[in-house]
Amino acid sequence: MNHLILLFSLILAPAFAHKQSQKTKENFSSNNASHKRLKRDWIWNQMHIKEEIDTPLPHHVGKITSSVRNDNAKYIIEGEYANTIFKVEEKSGDVYAFERLDREKKAEYELTALIIDRRNNQSLEPPSKFIIKVYDINDNVPVFVQKVFNGSVPEMSPVGTSVTKVTAVDADDPTVTGHATVTYQVIKGNEYFTVDDSGVISTTRADLDRESQSTYEIIVKAKDAPGSSGDSSTATVIITLTDINDNFPVFKHPSFHFKVPENISVGGEVGRVKVEDVDEPQHRNTKYSFVRGDYRDTFEIIANPFTNEGIIRPKKPLDFEKVAEYRFDIEATDPTVDLRYFKSGGSRSISRVTIEVTDVDEPPVFTKLPYEFKVRENDPEIRTLGSVWAHDPDAAKRKIRFIRRRASPNGDYIRVSDTGIIQLPMPLDREFSSSYNITVAAQEILEDGRLSDRESHAQVHVIVSDENDNAPELVYPEEPRVCENAAPGKVIIRISATDKDEISPRGFFKYSLATEDSNFSLVENYDNTANITIKYGQFNRELAKIHYLPVIISDNGDPELSSTNTLVINVCKCNEKGNFTFCEERAKQVGVSVQALVAIFICIFTIIVFFAVITLLILLRKRHKKDLSSLGRNVAEIHEQLVTYDEEGGGEMDTTSYDVSVLNSVRKNGIKSEAVPSPYAQVQKPPGNITSGAGEMEMMIEVKKDEADNDRDLLPYDTLHIYGYEGAESIAESLSSLESGSSDSDIDYDFLNDWGPRFKMLAELYGSESNEDFVY
């Protein structure tokens, strides 16, 4: 093989060198177009080297040579790996590798060769690139892409069925024959499986049974092609056999025995029979059936889809007194088993089943269900309808007591005696209910007289037949209206009736008017309806805007019953087309619910309480004002005289009407009420001439006026307010506020507001907005 590689290299080397020489010439001629020089070229052999050479370093790679003839020429190389892995001898141009090369890491290296003048480092030839190729040797072992592979195949598969595929890769050069070729071999488990050169694993046997062995672990080896060093690698393959339905179920026991009380409900569980199916659950489809025995109509066996068990259930009630034990054979099979892989051992399994019925205290049993009785409505002579009957099914044969449990409609309409007699305490009304239902319970009477806690029930239906005891009634439609200018014969409304009694298919109602003295007529339609039409036409709304028409309706029952119903017809104004334009509305009775009445009474009570509180507050305020007034009158004697004095004096000339000495004595003795500090600034009156005698009275009045002006918290004891008349000789006439307050004068007293604080109280009393609550 090495000789072939060397021969191939020798053939390609001249061609490669010639191509590089041509390229160098072109570059050189283009760069030196202005100079005429001799033709030169790089000369070297194809460079290549084997990987992993085991001889001592460095390893000779090749030689770069130029046609330049210069004793000062110097060879150098440039590139990524120049002067590290590869170096060149300056004079000879020999290239050496100073490291062992690995093709799997790097297959070729690209370098640049230069020849320069060692004196001035000027290039003697243009640079030239060259490639050093690393030749492959078969030095790598095939390696699996994973250590463990998984695969699956159905059990009982034919020989050659594909299971899975394994893959190994070789890092050597695939272009070199035999270097990267991988072969596979099963070295463990080859009696069950094999592998081909592509890595596909397949079965070698057709009897692989999952129930015997469900998984296989085999080892596969990968190696190079024959003639190589023989190194290899291995991988583990885990193969799982998937299940198919190839086994029949088998009973776990040859016989099964169950005990069940006789009162078990229909469809209840008696017991379970168990089978064993070695297939996986998705392939278990057991079917159970009876083989021998006459009780197929008494029991059934249903397979549980989750546990594959057979559940035995009764199809009808069991009775210990009739049959105390049941015996029968059952079989289990699977109709979905693949018969191609059927194994010996039989396609079905049979087991014996024994069911023992135990006795229990059963409730009484009614002899007839349900009970139905018929009775005429409102028949006072019927008191007993019939009876119900039940017996004790057990051997004790105890007596039975009957009790009414439920009734529909609810009420004491139907009774049942202790012995089961159905009684009517009162006649029944079909219009209230056409049927009456009760539930009767039957209980056994124990030996000690107590009632058993077990009871059974029976439904009793009483159907009430109808008697013609209700007269028909008018079905009131929308309020009928008629135009005042309606033509004779016009249909106003179609009326119908209803009857609480039953109506036979041939039954009908008869309609008639109670009086013919009206502008209306009635026409039978013979379909249980009638038309109200206009007899003469032209109504006068001035005379009557509403007409009350009595209508008699009778049925055809036995006896025949009739009723009189009033039809209210409203006469309206209409346009030329007969459309209603105006109709009076009848006053309708408006009902008020209990809740509304309660709300109204609550509102009225709240209003009454509110006004009572307001009235109480007003009375308390007036009483408080009276207390303040009475407090002012008891201050001092002088005040009592001034306030209660009400005689009419003789004017300014009258000085004998009162005793002035009392006022003087008060001032001399120093009796005066305590002055409360006023929040207002006191008004200082200008000094004036004060005379004795009557002048002291004037001064006293001025002091009181100042106190009243400057302290609004005190009552105004002003003598000007208590004189009813000043006398005939006074040019100012009467100054009394008592008399002027009741006069009819049209004088505007608002000017008093401009007279200062002294007249503030008068301005408030006689101004446009008087204060009625002022106490004086």
JODA-V551033 format. One record per run of one state. SS is the DSSP state (h for helix, s for strand, l for the rest). FROM is the first residue (numbers start at 0). TO is the last residue. If there is no record, write none. Layout:
((SS/FROM/TO) (SS/FROM/TO))
This chain:
((l/0/0) (h/1/30) (l/31/40) (s/41/43) (l/44/46) (s/47/49) (l/50/57) (s/58/65) (l/66/71) (s/72/77) (l/78/80) (s/81/81) (l/82/84) (s/85/87) (l/88/92) (s/93/96) (l/97/106) (s/107/116) (l/117/121) (s/122/122) (l/123/126) (s/127/134) (l/135/141) (s/142/143) (l/144/146) (s/147/153) (l/154/160) (s/161/164) (l/165/166) (s/167/168) (l/169/180) (s/181/187) (l/188/191) (s/192/194) (l/195/198) (s/199/202) (l/203/213) (s/214/223) (l/224/230) (s/231/241) (l/242/248) (s/249/250) (l/251/253) (s/254/260) (l/261/267) (s/268/272) (l/273/273) (s/274/275) (l/276/279) (h/280/282) (l/283/284) (s/285/291) (l/292/297) (s/298/302) (l/303/308) (s/309/313) (l/314/323) (s/324/333) (l/334/337) (h/338/340) (l/341/347) (s/348/357) (l/358/363) (s/364/365) (l/366/369) (s/370/375) (l/376/382) (s/383/386) (l/387/388) (s/389/390) (l/391/398) (s/399/407) (l/408/413) (s/414/415) (l/416/419) (s/420/422) (l/423/433) (s/434/444) (l/445/449) (s/450/464) (l/465/471) (s/472/474) (l/475/478) (s/479/482) (l/483/489) (s/490/497) (l/498/508) (s/509/512) (l/513/518) (s/519/523) (l/524/527) (s/528/533) (l/534/544) (s/545/553) (l/554/560) (s/561/573) (l/574/578) (s/579/581) (l/582/592) (h/593/632) (l/633/635) (h/636/643) (l/644/649) (h/650/652) (l/653/658) (h/659/668) (l/669/692) (h/693/709) (l/710/717) (h/718/720) (l/721/735) (h/736/739) (l/740/747) (h/748/754) (l/755/755) (h/756/765) (l/766/775))
